[in-house]
């Protein structure tokens, strides 16, 4: 079953629980959150209230949007504060990371990856793997803020050139540099038969 525009109701955002060294990362997270709220979409994310994660949630909440936080019990004190978690209109506490990721996948109609660390990378790679295996056709976005994901894009190009992405046509994340273009691109991608957008200013690198 392919996505349609009306089915894009919730966007999962993967990103760092730390702010990073470049202030633009949290600024971008907050701006993305405002955009999600402005378009009437729900944020699904890892429940953290610090770093880039917290900035995205703040943007949605301040924009009057809805937020679903999904966090394992053992990370609640490390990545969040009880006061901030109380601002989420839905909080799901899972037993472990595996259940967290599966629940995020089930609740989301599209995925956006902002700058982050190993956990962020692992999350989007898993989603791309599932796409390659034909398990979903949900839009995927690499938010390439200040070229953050250039090394990953180069690595994937290398893997494809060496013949290891044997179904590369199924692994098609949109690479978007401007935060304001992300949500419109997701909506446009959801309206296409194959979940792809035809907007000229979006670079489909795969």
N, C-alpha and C positions, 0 to 999 in steps of 0.2 A: 504494500500500500504506500503510495507516494504522499508527501506532505502537501497540503494546500495552504493558502494564505491564512484562512480562518483557523487552522490548526496550530499556528505558531502562537501559543499562549504563554509559554514559560521558557526562559532562557537560562541555561546553566552557565555560570562563569567560574572558570578555574583560574586561580591566581595565588600569589604568595601571601603567607600569613605575616611576612615581614614587609616593611615599606621599601626596602632596597636603598641604594645610594643616590638614585636620581629621583628628585621630587616629582618629576613628571609621571612616574608610575602611579602614585596615589592620586594625583590630579586626574589622570586618565581614568582610574577606577571610579572616582566620584562622578566624573562626567558621563561614563558609561551607565552608571546607576541612574542618573537623572534621565538619560535617554530611554532606558528601559521603562522607567515610570511614565515618561511622557507619551510613550507609545502604547500604554495600557497593558504591558506585559508583566508577568511575575518573574522575580529573580529566584533562581534555585542556586544555592551555593553551599560551601562547606561549613557555614555557621560561625566562622571566626569573626571576631570583632576588632582585630588588630590588623595593622599592615594594609596591603592593597585590598585584602578581603573585607576588612572593616570599612574602607573607603567606598567600595562598591555598594555595600549594604546601606551606608549613610546616604549615598546619593539617591538610592531608591526610596528610602524612608522619607528623606527631606522633600522628595518629589511627590510624595503621597502615594507611592506604589506599594505593592505587596511583596513580601519576602518570605521564602521558605529556607530556613537554615537546617542543614543536616550534618550532625557532628557526632563522632564517637564519644562515649562517656569519658574515656581516658584523656581526651584532648580538651575537654571543656575548660579546665583551669589554665592550660597552657596557651590556648589560642583565643580565649574569650573571657569576658567578665559577665557575671550574672546580671548586672544592671543593664548592660548593652543587649544581652540575649533577650531580656524582657521587652525590648522594643520590636522584636520580630513578631509578625502576626502568626507565624507557624514555626515551631521548633521541633525537629525530629532527632531524638537521641538514639544512636545505633550501638550495637554491641561491639562492632569492630569496623575496620576500614573497608573490608570487602562489602559489607552490607551498606555502608555509607555510599560507596561508589555506585552500587547497583540501584539504590534508591534515587540518587541524583539522576542517573540515566533514565529511569522510569518516569520521573517527574518532569523532565525537560523535553522540549521540542527542538532545541538547537543548542549549540555549545560554542562558547567564546573563551579563548585562552589569552589572558593578560600575562605580563611578565611574572615570573615566579621561579621556584627552585625545583629540586628533584621530584617532589610530590606533584607539582603542577605539570611537569613534563610527563610523568608516569600516567597521569589522568588523561591527558589529551592523546597520548600514544595509544592507550587502551581503546579509546573511542575510535581512533582512526583504524586500529586493528579490527575492531568489530565491523566497521564500515567495509574494510577490505574483504572480510569474510561474509559480507552480505547480510549482516544482522540488523542494519538500519540504514536509512537514507536521510537522516537528519542533518541539516546544515551545520558545518563546522567552520570556525573562524580562528585564525591566528592573528591576534591584534599585535601587529609588528611595530610596537612603539619604539621610536628611535632605533629601529633596526634590531630590536632585541632578539627576534627569532631568526635572523639571517643565518646563523650557524646551523640551526635545525633544518631550515629550508635547503641549504647547501648539502647537508648530509642526505636528505631525502632525494635530492636530485642525483647525488652520487649513487645511492642505492638503486635508483631506477636505471641509471646508465649502466650499472654493473649487472642488471638483470635480476635483482632481488625483490623488486616490487612487481611481481608477475601480474597483479591485477591493479595497477596504478590508477586506472580510470575510476576505481571505486574509492580511492583515497584522495579526495579533492578538497582540502581545506581552502577557504578563501583567505588570502593574505591581504590584510587591510591596514593601512598606515594611519588613517585619520579616524579618531574615535567617533566622530559624528556620523561616519559612513557605516558603522557596524550594524546597528539595529535595522536601518533601511535595507542593508544588504541581506540580512537574515530573512526579513519579510519577503524581499524579492526572490531569494533563493527558494523559500518555501512555496512560492507560487509556481515554480517551474516543475515540469514533469520529473526531472532527474535531481531536483533539489539544488540546481545551480542558478546563479544570477548572471544576467547578461549585461550588467552595468559596466560601462567602459572604464570607470575609474577604479574598479576592483581588479586586482591582479590574481588570477587563478594560476598558481605556479605549478600545479601537478598535472 
